[in-house]
Amino acid sequence: MKNRNRIILIVSIIIVALLAAWMLKTILIYIMVALVLSLIGTPIYQFLKTRKLGRFHLPGTLSALLALLSIYALIAGLIAIFIPLALDEYRIISNTKSEMLLASLQGPLSAIDNFMSRYTPQPFNTELFLRAYIPNLFNMGQLGSVANSFVGFTGSLFVAFFATSFFTFFFLKDGKLIFETLLLLFPRSAENDIRHAAHNCKRLLTKYFTGLCLDSFCVATIISTGMYLMGIPNALLIGLFAGLVNVIPYIGVFIAAGFGLFVALSTGLPPDFHNALLPMIIRVLIVFLSCNLIDGMVLQPLIFSNTVKAHPLEIFSVILISGTLGGVGPMILAVPTYTVLRVIAKQFFSRFRIVQKLTSALEDDDKK
């Protein structure tokens, strides 16, 4: 009877916790973003806290504030570079004529029509289809409505910014105090295990998010430089976007390549497909292929070698499942979430053989 009542109590607590999390999901999102920012800012905070002004160390409050301002300064700088480039591209695309695009693609369109005519009972005219579709594709009036909606959410964005900044600041400054307070919710017998698991989670996640930022910066630099050397218009815009979507595992490079092709073709649309348009497409693809090879074979092994400590097949499976169940957002959070779960499993469920196998790399890391 006691076991039954205990199970009912545990299930009830879990249900209530899930309902509370659903009702307070906005606040939880603020907290999660703040946790990520605090993990990224931890190296900056630790560096500043160890600096001296004469014979005095920087106080924790000032160190946390400077770390937070450093993160926001970096974000603001990227936005200040990206927005003007995006607006220039917007003006170019809005002035793009569908006749220019169709003239450039005349050769490939004829080849497509000839191919389709062999396997379809009715004649297929690709040019007529594109003439009806392209005006909608280049209809930038929709962006105006998106901008108006964005302005309407200014108040909510300000609340989100303030709340996230508030949480991030105190996670940096009083992270230990907050953790010690939360630790009071758990029995004293589990205190050491929780401390050890929390320490490992923070260490691994700090390395992961810091490495992710460094990898995105390297990808943006490589793509921008490669596009510039290849003579592709708006090289910096393409590179910044590639670095931004690089946080999306596996599919980020395809999104960036599609964006790069779109920007390159819409910015400097040449009239001849075989002599101008096709070589431009090939140059863009060469840059992205080269960057992907460098990132996969050099940067990621070098940057992430001491972070996740998981087999590539595990990571791929976790990301694939997350993307299938929830889309892009869960894909971005899949690796850090899986890392936390592995640390918890290692600390509290190590008696199971499957857990021992999946967390063996973490055990080796602890012994170093």
Stockholm file with secondary structure:
# STOCKHOLM 1.0

chainA/1-368         MKNRNRIILIVSIIIVALLAAWMLKTILIYIMVALVLSLIGTPIYQFLKTRKLGRFHLPGTLSALLALLSIYALIAGLIAIFIPLALDEYRIISNTKSEMLLASLQGPLSAIDNFMSRYTPQPFNTELFLRAYIPNLFNMGQLGSVANSFVGFTGSLFVAFFATSFFTFFFLKDGKLIFETLLLLFPRSAENDIRHAAHNCKRLLTKYFTGLCLDSFCVATIISTGMYLMGIPNALLIGLFAGLVNVIPYIGVFIAAGFGLFVALSTGLPPDFHNALLPMIIRVLIVFLSCNLIDGMVLQPLIFSNTVKAHPLEIFSVILISGTLGGVGPMILAVPTYTVLRVIAKQFFSRFRIVQKLTSALEDDDKK
#=GR chainA/1-368 SS CHHHHHHHHHHHHHHHHHHHHHHTHHHHHHHHHHHHHHHHHHHHHHHHHTCEETTEECCHHHHHHHHHHHHHHHHHHHHHHHHHHHHHHHHHHHTCCHHHHHHHTHHHHHHHHHHHHHHCSSCCCHHHHHHHHHHHHTCTHHHHHHHHHHHHTHHHHHHHHHHHHHHHHHHHHSHHHHHHHHHTTSCGGGHHHHHHHHHHHHHHHHHHHHHHHHHHHHHHHHHHHHHHHTTCTTHHHHHHHHHHHTTSTTTHHHHHHHHHHHHHHHHSCCSCIIIIIHHHHHHHHHHHHHHHHHIIIIIHHHHSTTSSCCCHHHHHHHHHHHHHHHCHHHHHHHHHHHHHHHHHHHHHCTTSHHHHHHTHHHHHHHHC
#=GC SS_cons         CHHHHHHHHHHHHHHHHHHHHHHTHHHHHHHHHHHHHHHHHHHHHHHHHTCEETTEECCHHHHHHHHHHHHHHHHHHHHHHHHHHHHHHHHHHHTCCHHHHHHHTHHHHHHHHHHHHHHCSSCCCHHHHHHHHHHHHTCTHHHHHHHHHHHHTHHHHHHHHHHHHHHHHHHHHSHHHHHHHHHTTSCGGGHHHHHHHHHHHHHHHHHHHHHHHHHHHHHHHHHHHHHHHTTCTTHHHHHHHHHHHTTSTTTHHHHHHHHHHHHHHHHSCCSCIIIIIHHHHHHHHHHHHHHHHHIIIIIHHHHSTTSSCCCHHHHHHHHHHHHHHHCHHHHHHHHHHHHHHHHHHHHHCTTSHHHHHHTHHHHHHHHC
//
